[in-house]
Amino acid sequence: MSVALVRPSRPPMAVLHRWRALGFALVTALVAALLGVAQAGPAQAAPVLLSQGSPVTASSEENGGTAARNAVDGDGGTRWSSAFSDPQWLRIDLGSPAALSRVELAWEAAYAKSYRIELSTDGSTWRNAYSTTTGQGGNETLTVSGEARYVRLTGTERATGYGYSLWEFKVFGTRDGGGGPEIPGGGDLGPNVHVFDPSTPDIQGKVDAIFRQQESDQFGLGRHALLFKPGTYNNLNAQIGFYTQIAGLGLHPNATTFNGDVTVDAGWFNGNATQNFWRAAENLTLNPVNGTNRWAVSQAAPFRRMHVKGGLNLAPDGYGWASGGYIADSKIDGTVGPYSQQQWYTRDSSVGGWTNAVWNMTFSGVQGAPATSYPNPPYTTLDTTPISREKPFLYLDGNEYKVFVPEKRVNARGVSWDGGSQRGESIPLDRFYVVKQGATAATINAALAQGLNLLFTPGVYHLDRTIEVNRANTVVLGLGLATIIPDNGVTAMKVADVDGVKLAGFLIDAGPVNSPTLLEVGPQGASADHAANPTTVQDVFIRIGGAGPGKATTSLVVNSDDVIIDHTWVWRADHGQGWGWETNRADYGVRVNGDDVLATGLFVEHFNKYDVEWYGERGRTIFFQNEKAYDAPNQAAIQNGSTKGYAAYRVDDSVEQHEGWGLGSYCYYNVDPTIIQEHGFKAPVKPGVKFHNLLVVSLGGHGQYQHVINNIGAPTSGTSTIPSTVVNFP
């Protein structure tokens, strides 16, 4: 159907008051309580584990299953083993200098009779900290001392005919004059995590009460996670509002079954679903009461690891407008009906059928997906997803909470869990710092330096310094759309150029003082190869304005190679509080400098200049949704040299290889409808730069595109909301 799908601005809202820092005395007391500091006297700095997840190299590896990184992964069931010769070495980079106090070695049967522990500040000059010629194997605890960034074990004589083999190589110490008291892992999940089991009284009433709070509270402070233990729940309709996550606590979606629904509708906004943002459903099986579950959402509303034993309706009651969303690792036995949805991306799933399309429906690795037929109907279908790894999730193993980290998949098709199998790693909760409201950036960084992962409980976190994620394989997982606000213009989070970091399930909200960046994955100039174990950014959303004034020059910068961006919405606000051409100034949305970066489900909107800029080689994007900034005051405000407007998605002229599938850009220049946007996409004309199934569209004739990509593609026409398309570029 041909309709004018325009996202209306929301009427002005009352000024929202954010959480303010507590007085110094109260903060001191809270931190002391959090860290377990004895009140009777000053705390003594305790050594902490520094090596877990750190970058590690070795003189050799026996085979692919005994990699060097296994010695620092915290898993006593994996090991490093060397070639069957002398000498051999294993080196850990702690990331920054530390005062070391001890080393713990857990040898496999193939141990070292003679070896030494060596320290270095620069990785070139080494000094001996411990040596022996009578090693006994087993578990050894060695006292060492000295300042070092690099620690090396060098074996000079094997005790067996095999190589050197270590389950774990742990290095302990302190940084910056202190390392403790040691921060405990695990603990309770805080007041905003609501855990249910089938015997919980009045589940419907409790879920309804949270929905009443969150249904229309688009820019409020409430954050909630509704977690359901394995079992069967009857006659339940869980309506999901803003900043609410609902999830099962089984290792498999079929472990937690609702004979009922998980519903999102748009009654709060007169049947218009274009502002149904920031919510999630995960890891549940549904038997919908009427045979079809309704999930009428727009951006930042993932539907993951869900099994719907029936159909799925993606439109609101009355079929009002909706602005697109995301499904991954889900099985819908019946038909998916998008109806009025403008666009949608579905990845690594299974559907019983798909009924229609408006502008852009994109699929990769989806069993039952319609064949490519772009632009009529506008289906873009890839048989598999080149590389994917599902989002980490919290689950119960008996009575113990753990986080499951699924393994990487190559050329995936269908769900990861069909048949009950689940491949990946389980991490106990005691290896996570459970972050609760009141936690400081200093405490969070100390927990990371200690070797803990992060689990943010639902809440809003003001931070006065950058969260530094420096260890390989660190998991940073948010529950209930946990929200991080960087104060004083700092960057919210930076990730080192290390393997396998997993960022998932949280929102970064820009503060009123301009931040140069909000999230950086890898430092400038990063060049390490992470193809075997990429960093993933999943359901990490970024917002500038809306909840109050916010500014950031560039929101997301990806410098590391091989990163997977799997579903993000990077949004400069067009409604709410604290928005306006200069009030929430944000020039650039996403900048990719790393090579071999893959984006699956990239939503980026309303930036003052380029929404996406790509400088790395061999980048790929499967599905892109964009709106240019509504609030440009006039043509001059967006003039880009001799070019009218900044492209929504620009590939730099230096790039030799790049590819994209199913990309769309829309304009709605409601301040000055006469604005001309020269094109939605810009890319060099080279054999290795390819795009498939592009569109641009003017919403109701508010502004116009002259071309789709470069100077190719017909202009949008008059007042009709009809896309202009290009099937293949060049």
C-alpha positions in Angstrom: 0.0 0.0 0.0 1.1 3.6 -0.7 0.9 5.8 2.4 2.5 8.9 3.8 4.4 7.5 6.8 5.5 10.5 8.8 6.8 10.3 12.3 5.1 13.2 14.1 6.8 15.2 16.8 5.7 14.7 20.3 4.1 17.7 22.2 6.5 19.4 24.6 6.9 17.5 27.8 7.5 18.7 31.3 11.2 19.1 32.1 12.6 15.8 33.4 14.9 15.8 36.3 17.8 13.4 36.1 19.4 11.7 39.0 21.9 14.0 40.6 25.1 13.2 42.4 24.8 12.6 46.1 26.7 14.7 48.6 30.3 13.8 49.1 29.7 12.2 52.5 26.9 10.0 51.2 28.9 8.9 48.2 31.8 8.0 50.4 29.6 5.9 52.6 28.0 4.1 49.6 31.3 3.3 48.0 32.7 2.1 51.3 29.7 -0.2 51.7 29.9 -1.4 48.1 33.6 -2.3 48.4 33.4 -3.8 51.9 35.7 -1.3 53.4 36.2 -1.8 57.2 35.1 1.3 59.1 37.5 0.8 62.0 40.6 1.7 60.0 42.1 2.5 56.6 41.7 -0.2 53.9 44.8 -2.1 52.9 45.4 -2.4 49.2 44.8 -6.0 48.2 46.4 -7.5 45.1 43.9 -8.2 42.4 43.9 -10.5 39.4 45.3 -8.5 36.5 45.9 -11.1 33.7 42.5 -12.6 33.0 41.4 -11.8 29.4 44.6 -9.9 28.7 46.4 -10.1 25.3 48.7 -13.1 25.3 51.3 -14.4 22.8 53.3 -17.6 22.8 56.4 -19.1 21.1 54.1 -21.9 19.7 50.8 -23.6 20.1 50.4 -27.4 19.9 47.1 -27.0 17.9 44.1 -24.8 17.4 42.4 -26.1 20.5 45.3 -25.2 22.8 45.6 -21.6 22.0 47.7 -19.2 24.1 44.6 -17.2 25.2 43.2 -20.3 27.0 45.8 -19.7 29.7 44.2 -16.4 30.7 40.5 -17.1 30.0 39.6 -17.9 33.6 38.3 -21.3 32.5 40.0 -24.2 34.3 38.9 -26.6 31.6 40.8 -25.0 28.7 44.6 -24.9 28.3 47.6 -23.7 26.4 50.1 -26.2 25.2 53.3 -25.7 23.2 55.3 -27.6 20.6 57.3 -30.5 21.9 60.7 -28.8 22.2 62.7 -26.5 24.4 62.7 -23.6 25.1 59.1 -22.2 24.9 57.5 -19.1 26.3 54.1 -17.5 27.1 53.8 -13.7 27.4 51.0 -11.6 28.9 50.4 -7.9 28.2 48.7 -6.5 31.3 47.8 -3.3 29.3 49.5 -0.9 31.7 52.2 -1.0 34.4 51.3 -2.6 37.7 53.1 -3.5 41.0 53.2 -7.3 40.9 53.0 -9.5 44.0 52.4 -13.1 42.9 51.9 -15.5 40.0 49.7 -18.6 40.1 50.4 -21.4 37.7 47.9 -24.3 37.1 49.9 -27.0 35.2 48.4 -29.8 33.2 50.3 -33.1 33.3 52.8 -31.8 30.8 54.6 -29.3 33.1 58.0 -27.5 33.3 60.8 -28.9 35.4 62.9 -25.8 34.7 61.4 -22.4 34.0 61.6 -18.7 35.0 59.1 -15.8 35.4 60.4 -12.6 33.7 59.1 -9.1 33.9 59.4 -6.1 31.5 58.1 -2.6 31.3 58.5 -2.3 27.5 58.3 -5.8 26.2 61.9 -5.8 25.1 64.1 -5.6 28.2 63.4 -8.4 30.7 64.5 -9.2 34.2 64.2 -12.4 36.1 61.7 -12.4 39.0 61.6 -16.1 39.8 63.4 -19.3 38.5 63.5 -22.9 39.4 65.1 -26.2 38.1 62.9 -28.4 40.3 59.4 -27.6 39.3 56.8 -30.1 40.6 53.8 -29.2 38.4 50.3 -29.0 39.7 49.2 -25.7 41.2 52.1 -23.4 42.1 51.9 -20.0 43.8 55.0 -17.9 43.3 56.0 -14.6 45.1 57.2 -12.0 42.6 57.8 -8.3 43.0 58.4 -5.3 40.7 56.7 -2.9 38.4 55.9 -4.4 35.0 53.4 -4.3 32.2 54.6 -7.6 30.6 55.0 -11.0 32.3 56.6 -13.9 30.6 57.0 -17.6 31.5 60.0 -19.2 29.8 60.3 -22.9 30.0 63.8 -24.3 29.5 63.3 -28.0 30.4 60.1 -30.1 30.1 59.2 -32.7 32.6 57.6 -35.0 30.0 58.1 -35.7 26.3 55.1 -33.4 25.5 55.2 -29.6 25.4 54.5 -27.1 28.2 50.8 -27.1 29.1 49.0 -24.6 31.4 45.4 -24.6 32.4 45.8 -21.1 33.9 48.5 -18.4 34.2 47.4 -15.8 36.7 49.2 -12.6 37.6 48.2 -10.5 40.7 49.1 -7.0 41.7 48.0 -3.4 42.1 47.9 -0.3 39.9 48.4 3.3 40.7 49.4 2.6 44.3 46.2 0.6 45.1 44.3 -2.4 43.9 41.8 -3.1 46.5 40.1 -3.9 48.7 39.2 -6.6 46.3 35.8 -5.9 44.7 33.4 -8.9 45.1 31.7 -10.4 42.1 28.1 -11.6 42.0 25.5 -10.6 44.5 21.8 -9.7 44.1 20.5 -8.0 41.0 18.9 -4.9 42.7 15.4 -3.6 43.1 14.6 -3.1 39.4 15.1 -6.7 38.4 11.8 -8.6 39.0 12.2 -12.3 39.0 9.1 -14.6 38.7 8.4 -18.3 38.8 5.1 -20.0 38.0 4.1 -20.0 41.7 4.6 -16.2 42.1 1.2 -14.7 43.2 -0.5 -12.1 41.0 2.1 -12.1 38.2 -0.3 -10.3 35.9 -0.9 -7.5 38.4 2.8 -7.0 39.0 3.5 -6.8 35.2 0.6 -4.5 34.6 1.8 -2.1 37.4 5.2 -1.8 35.7 3.5 -1.2 32.3 1.3 1.5 33.7 4.5 3.3 34.9 6.4 2.8 31.6 3.7 2.8 28.9 4.2 6.5 27.9 7.3 7.4 30.0 9.4 7.9 26.9 12.2 10.0 28.6 11.7 9.1 32.2 14.1 7.4 34.7 12.3 4.1 35.2 14.3 1.0 34.2 13.0 -2.6 34.6 13.9 -6.2 33.8 11.1 -8.8 34.0 12.9 -12.2 34.3 10.9 -15.5 34.3 12.4 -18.7 35.6 11.9 -21.8 33.6 8.4 -23.2 33.7 5.0 -22.6 32.2 3.0 -19.5 32.8 -0.7 -19.5 31.9 -3.1 -16.7 30.9 -0.5 -14.0 30.9 -0.4 -10.9 28.7 2.8 -9.0 29.4 2.5 -5.6 27.9 5.9 -4.0 27.5 6.5 -0.2 27.8 9.6 2.0 27.7 12.9 0.8 29.2 11.4 -2.6 30.0 13.1 -5.9 29.1 11.3 -9.2 29.4 13.3 -12.4 29.2 13.3 -16.1 30.2 15.9 -17.4 32.5 16.4 -20.8 30.7 19.4 -21.8 28.7 16.9 -22.5 25.8 13.8 -20.4 24.8 11.6 -23.4 25.2 12.5 -23.7 28.9 10.2 -20.7 29.7 6.7 -20.9 28.1 3.9 -18.4 28.2 0.4 -19.6 27.3 -0.2 -16.0 26.5 1.4 -13.0 24.9 4.2 -10.4 25.1 2.5 -7.3 23.7 3.6 -3.9 22.4 0.8 -1.7 21.0 0.4 2.1 20.6 -2.7 3.1 22.5 -0.6 5.6 24.5 0.1 7.5 21.2 -3.3 7.3 19.4 -2.4 4.1 17.5 0.9 5.5 16.1 3.8 3.1 16.9 6.6 5.3 15.4 7.8 6.2 18.9 7.7 2.7 20.5 11.4 2.6 21.3 13.8 1.2 24.0 12.3 -2.2 25.0 13.2 -5.8 24.5 11.8 -9.4 24.5 14.2 -12.3 24.7 14.5 -16.1 25.3 10.8 -17.0 25.7 8.3 -19.3 24.0 4.9 -17.9 23.4 1.6 -19.7 22.6 -0.4 -16.5 21.7 -4.0 -16.6 23.0 -5.5 -15.6 19.7 -2.9 -17.4 17.6 -0.9 -14.2 16.8 1.4 -12.1 19.0 1.5 -8.3 18.5 4.9 -6.6 18.6 4.3 -3.1 17.2 7.6 -1.3 17.7 10.1 1.0 16.0 13.8 1.5 16.6 15.8 0.0 19.6 13.3 -2.8 20.4 15.0 -6.1 19.7 13.1 -9.4 19.5 15.8 -12.1 20.2 15.8 -15.8 20.9 12.0 -15.9 20.8 9.9 -18.9 19.8 6.4 -17.9 18.8 4.1 -20.9 18.3 1.8 -18.9 16.0 2.0 -15.7 14.0 3.6 -12.3 14.7 1.9 -9.0 13.9 4.4 -6.1 13.7 1.7 -3.3 13.4 -0.4 -1.6 16.0 -4.1 -2.1 16.5 -5.8 -0.2 13.7 -2.6 -0.5 11.5 -1.2 2.9 12.3 2.3 3.8 11.3 5.4 2.0 12.6 9.0 2.7 11.8 10.8 -0.6 11.7 12.6 -3.0 13.9 14.8 -6.1 14.4 14.4 -9.9 14.9 17.3 -12.2 15.5 17.8 -15.9 16.5 14.0 -16.4 16.6 11.5 -18.9 15.4 8.0 -17.8 14.3 6.0 -20.9 13.4 3.3 -18.9 11.7 3.3 -15.9 9.4 4.9 -12.6 10.2 2.7 -9.7 9.2 4.6 -6.3 9.0 1.5 -4.5 7.5 2.3 -0.8 8.0 5.9 -1.2 9.1 8.2 1.0 6.9 11.2 -1.4 7.1 12.4 -4.4 9.0 15.6 -6.5 9.4 15.5 -10.2 10.4 18.6 -12.2 11.0 19.4 -15.9 11.5 15.8 -17.0 12.2 13.0 -19.1 10.9 9.6 -17.9 9.8 6.5 -19.7 8.6 5.8 -16.9 6.1 5.9 -13.2 5.4 2.9 -11.2 4.2 3.9 -7.8 2.7 6.4 -5.0 2.6 6.2 -1.2 2.5 9.7 0.2 1.6 12.5 -2.1 2.8 12.4 -5.6 4.2 15.8 -7.3 4.6 16.7 -10.8 5.6 19.9 -12.7 6.2 20.1 -16.3 7.2 16.4 -16.6 7.6 14.6 -19.9 6.8 11.3 -19.3 5.1 12.2 -15.7 4.1 10.7 -14.5 0.8 13.1 -14.4 -2.2 14.8 -11.2 -3.3 12.4 -9.2 -5.5 13.5 -5.6 -4.9 11.9 -3.1 -5.5 8.5 -4.8 -6.1 8.0 -6.0 -3.5 11.0 -4.6 -1.7 12.6 -7.8 -0.3 16.3 -8.2 0.0 17.3 -11.7 1.0 20.8 -13.1 1.8 20.8 -16.9 2.2 23.2 -16.7 5.2 24.7 -14.1 7.5 28.5 -13.9 6.8 29.5 -13.7 10.5 27.3 -13.5 13.6 27.4 -14.2 17.3 24.3 -14.0 19.4 24.0 -11.6 22.3 25.0 -12.8 25.7 22.2 -13.5 28.1 21.6 -14.1 31.8 20.2 -17.5 32.8 19.7 -19.8 35.8 21.8 -23.0 36.1 19.9 -24.6 39.0 19.8 -21.8 41.5 23.0 -20.1 40.2 22.9 -17.2 37.8 25.3 -17.4 34.9 25.8 -15.4 31.7 25.9 -17.5 28.5 28.1 -16.2 25.7 27.2 -17.9 22.4 30.0 -18.8 20.0 30.7 -17.1 16.7 28.9 -18.5 13.7 30.1 -18.3 10.1 27.5 -18.3 7.2 24.7 -18.9 9.7 21.2 -19.8 8.7 18.4 -20.4 11.2 18.4 -20.1 15.0 21.4 -21.1 17.1 19.4 -23.1 19.6 17.2 -25.4 17.5 17.2 -29.0 18.7 18.2 -27.9 22.2 21.9 -27.5 21.5 23.6 -24.3 22.6 27.3 -23.7 21.8 29.3 -21.2 23.7 30.6 -20.4 27.2 28.9 -20.1 30.5 30.3 -17.5 32.9 29.2 -17.6 36.6 27.8 -14.4 38.0 30.7 -14.2 40.6 32.9 -13.3 37.6 30.8 -10.1 37.1 30.8 -6.9 39.0 27.0 -6.4 39.4 26.7 -2.6 38.8 23.9 -0.9 40.8 22.8 2.7 40.9 25.4 4.8 42.9 28.4 2.9 41.6 31.2 5.2 40.4 33.3 5.0 37.3 36.3 4.6 39.5 34.8 1.5 41.1 33.6 0.1 37.7 37.2 0.5 36.3 38.7 -1.1 39.3 36.4 -4.1 38.9 37.4 -4.3 35.2 41.1 -4.1 36.1 40.6 -6.8 38.7 39.4 -9.1 35.9 35.7 -8.9 36.4 33.0 -8.5 33.7 30.2 -6.0 34.1 26.5 -6.6 34.6 24.6 -3.3 34.7 21.3 -3.6 36.6 18.4 -1.5 35.4 19.1 2.2 36.3 20.6 5.5 35.2 24.3 5.9 35.7 26.1 9.3 35.7 29.8 8.8 35.3 32.6 11.4 35.7 35.2 9.4 33.8 35.5 6.9 30.9 34.8 3.2 31.5 38.0 1.5 30.2 37.5 -2.0 28.9 41.0 -3.3 28.4 40.9 -7.1 28.7 40.1 -9.5 25.9 36.8 -11.3 26.2 35.3 -8.9 28.7 31.5 -9.0 28.7 29.6 -5.7 29.4 25.9 -6.6 29.6 23.0 -4.3 30.5 19.6 -5.3 31.9 16.5 -3.3 31.5 18.0 -0.7 29.1 20.5 0.4 31.8 21.6 3.9 30.8 25.0 5.5 31.0 25.4 9.3 31.0 28.9 10.7 30.6 29.3 13.9 32.6 31.7 16.8 32.0 32.2 15.9 28.3 34.0 12.6 28.8 33.7 9.6 26.5 31.3 7.1 28.1 33.2 3.9 27.2 36.5 2.9 25.4 37.5 -0.6 24.4 41.1 -1.5 23.9 42.3 -3.3 20.7 41.8 -6.7 22.1 39.9 -9.9 21.1 36.4 -10.8 21.8 34.9 -8.0 23.9 31.1 -8.2 24.1 29.1 -5.1 24.6 25.3 -5.6 24.8 22.0 -4.3 26.1 22.6 -0.7 27.3 21.9 2.9 26.3 24.4 5.7 26.2 22.8 9.1 26.7 24.9 12.2 25.9 25.4 14.8 28.6 24.9 18.5 28.3 28.7 19.2 27.9 29.9 18.1 24.5 31.7 14.7 24.4 34.1 14.3 21.5 32.9 10.6 21.3 30.4 8.5 23.3 31.7 5.0 22.5 35.1 4.0 21.0 35.9 0.5 20.0 39.7 0.3 19.7 42.1 3.3 19.9 43.0 5.4 16.9 45.4 3.4 14.8 44.3 0.0 16.0 45.5 -2.8 13.7 45.4 -6.2 15.5 43.7 -9.0 13.7 40.5 -10.1 15.5 39.0 -12.3 12.8 39.0 -15.4 15.0 37.4 -13.7 17.9 35.8 -10.4 17.0 34.4 -7.7 19.3 30.6 -7.4 19.2 28.3 -4.4 19.8 24.7 -5.6 20.2 21.6 -3.7 21.3 23.8 -0.8 22.3 21.9 2.3 21.7 23.1 5.9 21.7 20.9 9.0 22.2 21.7 12.7 21.9 19.0 14.9 23.4 15.3 14.0 24.1 15.7 13.4 27.8 17.4 16.8 28.1 20.2 18.7 26.3 23.0 16.5 25.0 25.9 17.0 22.7 28.6 14.8 21.1 30.8 15.4 18.1 30.8 11.7 17.0 28.7 9.1 18.7 30.3 5.8 17.8 33.8 5.3 16.5 35.0 1.8 15.5 38.8 1.7 15.1 39.4 -2.0 15.7 39.3 -4.5 12.8 36.7 -7.3 12.5 34.1 -5.7 14.8 30.5 -6.9 14.4 27.9 -4.2 15.0 24.7 -6.2 15.5 21.7 -3.9 15.9 22.2 -0.4 17.1 20.2 2.8 17.0 22.3 5.9 17.1 19.8 8.8 17.4 20.0 12.5 17.6 16.6 13.4 19.1 13.9 15.1 17.0 11.4 15.4 19.9 11.3 15.4 23.6 13.3 17.8 25.7 16.6 19.5 24.8 16.6 19.2 21.1 17.2 21.8 18.3 19.7 22.4 15.6 22.4 23.6 18.0 20.8 22.5 21.3 21.7 18.8 20.8 24.4 19.4 18.2 25.9 16.1 17.0 27.7 16.3 13.7 28.5 12.6 13.1 26.7 9.4 14.0 28.9 6.4 13.2 32.5 6.4 11.9 34.2 3.2 11.0 38.0 3.2 10.6 38.6 -0.5 11.2 38.9 -3.0 8.4 36.6 -6.0 7.9 33.8 -4.5 10.1 30.3 -6.0 9.6 27.1 -4.1 10.5 23.9 -6.2 10.7 21.0 -3.9 11.5 22.4 -0.3 11.4 19.9 2.4 12.4 21.4 6.0 12.5 19.3 9.1 12.4 19.2 12.9 12.3 22.9 14.0 12.6 23.9 17.5 11.7 26.4 16.3 9.1 27.2 12.7 8.0 25.2 9.9 9.7 27.6 7.2 8.8 31.2 7.6 7.5 33.2 4.5 6.5 37.0 4.6 6.0 37.9 1.0 6.7 38.4 -1.6 4.0 36.1 -4.5 3.3 33.3 -3.1 5.3 29.8 -4.6 5.0 26.4 -3.5 6.0 23.3 -5.6 5.9 20.3 -3.3 6.4 20.6 0.4 7.1 17.7 2.8 8.1 18.2 6.5 8.3 16.4 9.8 8.5 18.2 13.0 7.8 17.9 15.7 10.5 14.3 17.2 10.5 15.3 20.5 12.1 17.8 21.9 9.6 16.8 25.6 9.5 17.6 26.2 5.9 19.7 25.0 2.9 22.8 26.9 4.0 22.8 25.0 7.3 23.5 21.7 5.6 25.6 22.9 2.7 28.6 20.6 2.3 31.0 22.7 0.1 29.5 22.6 -3.3 27.2 19.6 -2.4 23.7 20.1 -1.2 23.6 18.3 2.1 25.6 15.5 3.8 25.0 12.0 2.6 23.4 9.6 5.1 26.0 7.0 4.4 29.4 7.9 2.9 32.2 5.6 1.9 35.5 7.5 1.7 37.1 7.9 -1.7 40.2 6.0 -0.4 38.2 2.7 0.1 38.7 0.0 -2.4 36.2 -2.6 -1.2 32.9 -2.2 0.5 29.4 -3.8 0.1 25.9 -3.0 1.4 22.5 -4.6 1.1 19.1 -3.1 1.8 19.9 0.5 2.7 17.4 3.4 3.0 17.4 7.1 3.7 14.4 9.4 4.3 14.1 13.1 4.6 11.5 15.2 6.5 12.7 18.8 6.5 9.8 20.2 8.4 11.4 23.5 9.3 12.2 24.3 5.7 10.5 22.0 3.2 12.3 23.6 0.3 15.7 22.0 1.3 17.3 19.8 -1.4 19.4 16.8 -0.4 21.7 16.0 -3.3 21.8 12.3 -2.5 21.3 9.8 0.3 24.5 7.8 -0.4 28.0 8.7 -1.6 30.7 6.2 -2.6 33.7 5.9 -4.9 33.0 4.3 -8.3 35.3 1.3 -8.0 34.8 -2.4 -8.9 35.1 -3.4 -5.3 32.5 -0.9 -3.9 29.1 -2.4 -4.3 25.6 -1.6 -3.1 22.4 -3.6 -3.6 18.8 -2.3 -3.2 19.0 1.3 -2.1 16.2 3.8 -1.6 15.6 7.4 -0.7 12.2 8.8 0.1 10.7 12.2 0.9 8.1 12.0 3.7 5.2 14.0 2.4 7.3 16.2 0.2 9.2 17.9 3.1 12.5 18.3 1.3 13.6 16.3 -1.8 16.5 14.1 -2.9 18.0 14.8 -6.3 19.6 11.3 -6.5 19.9 8.1 -4.6 23.7 7.5 -4.7 26.2 10.0 -6.1 24.5 11.3 -9.2 22.6 8.1 -9.9 18.9 7.5 -9.3 15.8 9.5 -10.0 14.8 12.4 -7.8 12.0 12.0 -5.3 8.9 13.6 -6.7 6.7 16.4 -5.4 4.6 15.6 -2.4 4.2 11.9 -2.9 5.8 9.6 -0.3 7.2 7.2 -3.0 10.7 5.9 -2.9 13.3 6.3 -5.6 15.4 3.2 -5.9 18.7 1.8 -7.3 19.0 -1.9 -7.5 22.7 -2.2 -8.0 25.7 0.2 -7.8 27.8 0.7 -9.7 
